[in-house]
Amino acid sequence: MIGIGIYVKNSPAAVALYQAAFGLEMGYHVLNGDGTYFHSELQRNGEPFCSVVEAKRDTYAHVHPIELGVDFDDRSKLERAFALLSDGGRVELPIGELPWSPCAAIVIDRFGVRWFLSMPQHRPAEGWSPEDEA
């Protein structure tokens, strides 16, 4: 298992957003003196999902962005997460079908975290290529 740590400014707001978008519960956590998170463990169904940490000024300016993928078993749950994450964020790929997913979207939330949201994966037809979509 690979642990995912998300470093953001305004970690309490990020925690609240991710809890609402993905149905997460707060696990073990430690607060800084200003009420931000020194460490927070978010879980879904008792399983680790990610941790959220308050980013120190300019500490992560050199880090290249990553994309976090979350699979959903229900389109309405995906749409809810998309709506929450895109509020104040930026939509990179609106909700739609992809050759490998019946429903997917990409959104960068207001904290600068890029999310790939998708329904269960499937393989495209044999011989498919990106040029087929052009």
Summary of the structure (lengths in Angstrom):
residues: 134
radius of gyration: 16.2
end to end distance: 36.9
largest distance: 56.6
contacts: 342
relative contact order: 0.18
helix: 21%
strand: 40%
